[in-house]
Amino acid sequence: MARALILSLQPPGGGGVQARRYAKLLPHLAGAGWEFHVVGPDPRLDAVTPELIDGQDRFCHYSRQVSRSHRCAIRKNRRRAGTPLHLWFGLRQLIHQRLERLGGHDPQTHALEGLRTTALATAAAIRFDLVAGICPDFRVLEVARAVADELGKPFVAIYDDPYGHREKDLFHPAEPERQRAVLAAATGAVFASPLTLTRYREQGLLGSTPARFLPDCFEVGETPPSAARTGPPAPGVPMAAADAPLTLFHPGNLGPWRPIEPLLEAVRRWHGEGRGDLRILLYGYLYEAAKTAIRCDPTLRSSIRVHAAVSNKHSHQLAEAADAVLVLIGPRHTDNLPSKFFEYLPHATPMLVAGPAGNPLEAILDALHKGVYCDIESSEAIFDALVALQRQGGSYRDHQRHNPDAIGAYAANRVAWNWGAAFDGFLAARPLP
């Protein structure tokens, strides 16, 4: 069995997209002849809601080098705003931030030193065949490369997101010479988006380093039992559009980089045209300007509900009960493939994906016949997508039931096999001298 030691600031068991992405893969990699062992900050110190995962004690090796200011911030955010404990940990966070600045302490450098120390200690106890690091935290790649050099092992660079500034059709890489140096030293590179991989090739950042696109995945297993729901009828069942209620579920955080003002305008038009009951359920953080717009408009308040984040298990129950899963991609992020899309693929629930033109997810969505893609900056396009889901949602559900093979290509066991094949290929193409 080959083994990879992977450094990440978002390890499985913690919060963030990376944590979920690799937690889904870990149990299935043995089928591809590999074990992934992930080094990262202890989720009990670094995640608002730590979640236990299968094989966590075996495959996850946690560092406790987390700055005191960050520990206090996490403990503060685990409490309801305004409560005594929330205020107490907020005060402690401010005090430690001031002390850290006075002492020249850098929280990220501290965390990276913890990753390096823990990685070397883990490698002293377990034999590894290669070392990898996960970007967009680019310094993690540099630390992983240094660990690989110290151990005399090949190094693989993993880009879950690019390092630089994205601007729709343009990408401006940050510190390109440092990136070229890291990638030139790599045995191989993995990219979570085919467009990011293309951009790195076109800008000469990859050089001759072998590289692969490997998508996110969904966990293997039965979907939760269907909850009671109302929604679009199956094909052939007549129903007036105004009589068909529509419930959309959005999991995860929405910052201002994923603007929902065009969506809000589409909701206003929906009600203005009397198209029936529309419910949009947003779970997680929502940026303040959007919350204010919803609070101040009775039409929006009647349709849009903002809830606290829920566990991954509960989120799947909500996805199963909804008429559609809402996936939003920021206008600048043409290359981004949101994990939310892959997470909920096993459900028959169709998807409404709003994002920029040219995003690779549009082609994937169409190939899977999984839902509707539209322009996130156009209220008219979003409105038309809502109407299409109201009228055709049943056909998307039927297609998934009768064509499971295409969806199955994104199951964790299949994607894990591709990871193993990619790493085997990297080692064969660029063996150590």
C-alpha positions in Angstrom: 0.0 0.0 0.0 1.5 3.4 -1.0 1.1 6.3 1.3 0.9 10.1 0.8 1.5 12.6 3.5 -0.7 15.7 2.8 -0.3 19.1 4.5 -3.5 21.3 4.7 -4.7 24.1 6.8 -8.2 22.6 6.5 -7.8 18.9 7.5 -10.7 16.4 7.6 -12.7 16.7 10.7 -12.6 20.5 10.6 -14.4 23.2 8.7 -14.0 24.4 5.2 -14.2 23.0 1.7 -10.8 21.2 1.9 -11.9 19.4 5.0 -15.0 17.9 3.4 -13.3 17.2 0.1 -10.6 14.9 1.5 -12.8 13.4 4.3 -15.0 11.9 1.5 -11.9 10.4 -0.2 -10.1 8.9 2.8 -12.2 5.7 3.2 -12.0 4.8 -0.5 -8.3 5.3 -1.4 -7.3 1.7 -0.4 -9.2 0.5 -3.4 -6.7 2.5 -5.5 -3.7 1.2 -3.6 -3.1 4.3 -1.6 -3.5 5.8 1.9 -3.7 9.5 2.4 -2.6 10.8 5.8 -3.5 14.5 6.4 -1.6 16.9 8.7 -3.4 20.0 9.8 -4.5 22.1 12.8 -6.5 20.3 15.4 -10.2 21.0 14.5 -11.1 21.3 18.2 -9.0 24.5 18.2 -9.5 25.6 14.6 -13.1 24.8 13.6 -16.4 26.3 14.7 -18.1 22.9 14.3 -15.7 20.0 14.3 -17.2 16.8 12.8 -16.0 13.3 13.4 -15.2 11.3 10.2 -14.5 7.7 9.5 -10.8 6.8 10.0 -10.1 10.2 11.7 -7.8 8.6 14.3 -5.9 6.6 11.7 -5.5 9.1 8.8 -5.5 12.5 10.5 -2.5 13.9 12.4 -3.3 17.1 14.1 -1.1 20.0 15.2 -2.0 22.0 18.3 0.0 25.0 17.2 -2.9 27.4 16.8 -2.5 31.0 17.9 -4.3 32.0 21.1 -6.1 34.8 19.3 -7.4 32.3 16.8 -8.4 29.8 19.5 -10.4 32.6 21.2 -12.0 33.6 17.9 -13.2 30.1 17.3 -14.5 29.7 20.8 -16.3 33.1 20.5 -17.9 32.0 17.2 -19.3 28.9 18.8 -21.5 31.1 21.1 -24.5 33.0 20.1 -23.7 36.7 19.5 -24.2 39.0 22.5 -24.1 36.2 25.1 -21.6 36.7 28.1 -19.3 33.9 26.8 -19.4 35.4 23.2 -18.3 38.8 24.7 -15.7 37.2 27.0 -14.0 35.3 24.2 -14.2 38.3 22.0 -12.4 40.4 24.6 -9.7 37.7 25.0 -9.3 37.6 21.2 -8.6 41.3 21.1 -6.1 41.1 24.0 -4.2 38.2 22.4 -4.2 40.0 19.0 -2.6 43.0 20.6 0.0 40.9 22.4 0.8 38.9 19.3 1.4 42.1 17.3 3.6 43.5 20.0 5.6 40.3 20.1 5.9 40.0 16.3 3.9 36.8 16.3 2.4 35.8 13.0 -0.6 33.3 13.4 -0.1 31.7 9.9 3.6 31.2 10.4 2.9 29.7 13.8 0.4 27.3 12.2 2.7 26.3 9.3 5.5 25.6 11.8 3.1 23.3 13.5 2.3 21.5 10.2 6.0 21.0 9.5 6.8 19.6 13.0 3.8 17.3 13.0 4.5 16.1 9.4 8.1 15.2 10.3 7.0 13.4 13.5 4.4 11.5 11.6 6.9 10.5 8.9 9.2 9.2 11.6 6.5 6.7 12.6 5.0 5.9 9.2 6.7 5.3 5.9 5.5 7.6 3.1 6.0 7.5 -0.6 5.4 11.2 -1.3 4.5 14.5 0.3 1.8 16.9 -0.9 0.5 20.3 0.1 -2.8 22.0 -0.7 -3.2 25.5 -2.0 -4.8 28.3 -2.0 -2.7 28.7 1.1 0.4 28.9 -1.1 2.9 28.8 1.8 1.6 25.3 2.6 3.0 24.2 -0.7 6.4 25.6 0.1 6.4 23.9 3.6 5.3 20.6 2.0 8.1 20.9 -0.5 10.6 21.5 2.2 9.3 18.5 4.2 9.6 16.3 1.0 13.2 17.5 0.5 14.1 16.7 4.1 12.5 13.2 3.8 14.0 12.6 0.4 10.5 12.0 -1.1 8.7 13.3 -4.2 6.5 16.3 -3.8 3.0 16.9 -5.3 1.3 20.3 -5.5 -2.5 20.3 -5.1 -4.4 23.4 -6.2 -7.9 23.4 -4.8 -8.0 27.0 -5.7 -5.4 29.1 -7.6 -3.0 31.5 -5.9 -3.7 34.9 -7.3 -6.5 37.3 -8.4 -9.4 36.0 -10.6 -11.3 38.5 -12.7 -13.9 36.7 -14.9 -11.9 35.8 -18.1 -8.6 36.9 -16.6 -6.3 35.4 -14.0 -3.4 37.3 -12.4 -1.2 34.8 -10.6 0.4 36.0 -7.3 4.1 35.8 -7.0 4.5 33.8 -10.3 8.2 33.2 -9.9 7.7 31.5 -6.5 4.9 29.4 -8.0 7.1 28.4 -11.0 9.8 27.3 -8.6 7.4 25.2 -6.5 5.8 23.6 -9.5 9.2 22.9 -11.2 10.2 21.0 -8.1 6.9 19.0 -8.1 6.6 15.4 -9.3 3.1 16.3 -10.3 0.2 18.7 -9.8 -3.5 18.3 -9.2 -6.1 20.9 -10.0 -9.7 21.0 -8.8 -10.8 22.9 -11.9 -10.0 22.2 -15.6 -10.0 25.9 -16.3 -7.5 26.6 -13.5 -5.2 23.9 -15.0 -5.5 25.5 -18.4 -4.7 28.9 -17.0 -1.6 27.7 -15.3 -0.4 26.0 -18.5 -1.1 29.0 -20.7 0.8 31.4 -18.3 3.8 29.1 -18.2 3.5 28.4 -14.5 3.4 24.6 -14.9 6.3 24.1 -17.3 6.9 20.4 -17.9 5.4 19.2 -14.6 2.7 16.5 -15.2 -0.7 17.7 -14.1 -4.3 16.3 -13.7 -7.7 17.7 -13.2 -9.5 15.8 -10.4 -13.0 16.9 -9.4 -14.7 16.9 -6.0 -17.0 14.0 -5.2 -20.0 12.8 -3.2 -20.0 10.2 -0.4 -21.0 6.7 -1.4 -24.2 5.4 0.1 -27.9 5.7 0.0 -29.5 9.1 0.0 -31.6 10.0 3.0 -35.3 8.9 2.9 -37.3 11.5 0.9 -39.1 14.0 3.2 -42.5 15.3 2.4 -42.2 18.0 -0.2 -44.2 19.8 -2.8 -42.8 20.6 -6.1 -42.9 20.4 -9.8 -44.9 17.5 -11.2 -43.6 14.6 -13.1 -43.7 15.0 -16.9 -47.1 14.5 -18.4 -49.0 15.7 -15.3 -50.6 19.0 -16.2 -50.4 21.9 -13.7 -50.6 25.6 -14.1 -47.3 27.4 -13.3 -49.0 29.6 -10.8 -50.2 26.5 -8.8 -46.8 24.9 -8.4 -44.9 25.8 -5.3 -41.1 25.9 -5.5 -38.6 25.5 -2.6 -34.9 26.1 -3.1 -32.2 25.1 -0.6 -28.8 26.8 -0.4 -26.2 25.3 1.9 -23.1 27.2 3.1 -22.0 30.8 3.3 -22.7 33.7 1.0 -20.3 36.6 1.2 -20.4 39.7 -1.0 -18.3 38.0 -3.6 -21.4 35.9 -4.4 -23.9 38.7 -4.8 -27.6 37.8 -4.6 -29.1 41.2 -5.5 -30.1 39.8 -9.0 -31.7 36.8 -7.3 -33.7 39.2 -5.0 -34.9 41.1 -8.1 -36.0 37.9 -9.7 -38.0 37.0 -6.6 -39.7 40.4 -6.7 -40.7 39.8 -10.4 -41.9 36.3 -9.5 -44.3 37.7 -7.0 -45.3 40.6 -9.2 -46.3 38.1 -11.9 -48.2 35.9 -9.4 -46.3 32.7 -10.2 -47.1 31.0 -7.0 -45.5 30.1 -3.7 -41.7 30.5 -3.8 -39.5 29.7 -0.8 -35.7 30.1 -0.7 -33.9 28.7 2.3 -30.4 30.0 3.0 -28.3 28.2 5.6 -25.1 29.8 6.9 -23.6 33.3 6.8 -25.2 35.9 4.5 -23.5 39.3 4.0 -25.1 42.2 5.7 -26.3 44.2 2.7 -28.3 41.2 1.5 -29.8 40.6 4.9 -30.8 44.3 5.2 -32.5 44.2 1.7 -34.5 41.1 2.7 -35.5 42.6 6.1 -36.7 45.9 4.5 -38.9 44.3 1.7 -42.1 42.4 2.7 -42.1 40.5 -0.6 -38.6 39.2 0.0 -39.3 38.4 3.7 -42.2 36.3 2.6 -40.0 34.1 0.4 -36.5 34.1 1.8 -35.5 32.6 5.1 -32.0 32.9 6.5 -31.0 30.1 9.0 -27.9 29.2 11.0 -25.6 26.6 9.4 -26.5 23.0 10.0 -24.6 19.7 10.1 -23.6 17.9 6.9 -26.1 15.1 7.7 -29.0 17.6 8.2 -28.1 19.5 5.0 -28.6 16.3 3.0 -32.1 15.9 4.5 -32.9 19.5 3.5 -31.6 18.9 0.0 -33.7 15.8 -0.4 -36.8 17.7 0.7 -36.3 20.7 -1.6 -37.5 21.2 -5.1 -34.0 22.4 -6.1 -30.6 23.0 -4.7 -29.3 26.5 -5.3 -25.6 26.8 -6.1 -24.0 30.3 -6.6 -20.6 31.0 -8.1 -19.1 34.5 -7.7 -18.9 36.5 -11.0 -15.1 36.7 -10.8 -14.7 32.9 -10.3 -15.1 31.6 -13.8 -12.9 28.6 -13.0 -14.6 27.6 -9.7 -16.3 24.3 -9.4 -18.2 24.5 -6.0 -18.1 21.5 -3.8 -21.8 22.1 -3.0 -22.6 20.9 -6.5 -20.8 17.6 -6.2 -21.9 17.1 -2.5 -25.6 16.8 -3.5 -25.3 15.0 -6.8 -26.7 11.7 -5.5 -30.1 13.3 -4.7 -32.7 13.3 -7.4 -33.2 17.0 -6.5 -32.4 19.2 -9.6 -30.0 22.2 -9.3 -30.2 25.8 -10.2 -26.6 27.0 -10.7 -26.0 30.7 -11.1 -22.5 31.7 -12.2 -20.4 33.5 -14.8 -20.4 32.5 -18.4 -17.7 30.0 -19.4 -17.6 28.2 -16.1 -16.8 24.5 -16.7 -19.7 23.5 -14.4 -22.2 24.5 -17.1 -21.1 21.7 -19.4 -21.1 19.2 -16.5 -24.6 20.3 -15.5 -25.8 19.9 -19.1 -24.1 16.5 -19.6 -25.7 15.2 -16.4 -29.1 16.8 -17.2 -29.1 17.8 -13.6 -30.7 21.3 -13.8 -30.4 24.8 -15.1 -27.3 27.1 -15.4 -27.8 30.9 -15.6 -25.9 34.1 -15.3 -25.5 35.1 -11.7 -25.5 38.8 -12.6 -28.8 38.8 -14.6 -32.1 38.9 -12.7 -33.8 38.0 -16.0 -31.7 34.9 -16.5 -32.3 33.8 -12.9 -36.1 34.4 -13.3 -36.2 32.3 -16.4 -34.2 29.5 -14.6 -36.8 29.5 -11.8 -39.6 29.2 -14.3 -37.8 26.4 -16.1 -37.4 24.5 -12.8 -41.1 25.0 -11.9 -42.2 23.6 -15.2 -39.5 20.9 -15.8 -38.3 19.8 -12.4 -39.9 16.4 -12.7 -38.0 15.6 -15.9 -34.7 16.2 -14.2 -35.7 13.8 -11.4 -36.8 11.1 -13.9 -33.5 11.4 -15.8 -31.4 10.8 -12.7 -33.4 7.7 -11.8 -32.9 6.2 -15.3 -29.3 7.2 -15.9 -27.3 6.7 -12.7 -24.0 5.9 -14.4 -23.1 9.4 -15.4 -23.7 10.7 -11.8 -21.7 7.7 -10.4 -18.6 9.0 -12.1 -18.4 11.6 -9.3 -18.8 9.0 -6.4 -16.0 9.1 -3.9 -14.8 5.6 -4.7 -14.5 6.4 -8.4 -12.8 9.7 -7.8 -10.5 8.1 -5.2 -9.4 5.6 -7.8 -8.5 8.5 -10.1 -6.4 10.0 -7.4 -4.5 6.8 -7.0 -4.0 6.5 -10.7 -2.8 10.1 -10.9 -0.2 9.6 -8.1 1.0 6.4 -9.7 1.4 8.2 -13.0 3.3 11.1 -11.4 5.8 8.7 -9.7 6.3 6.8 -12.9 6.8 10.0 -15.0 9.2 11.7 -12.6 10.9 9.2 -10.3 13.4 10.6 -7.8 17.1 10.3 -9.0 
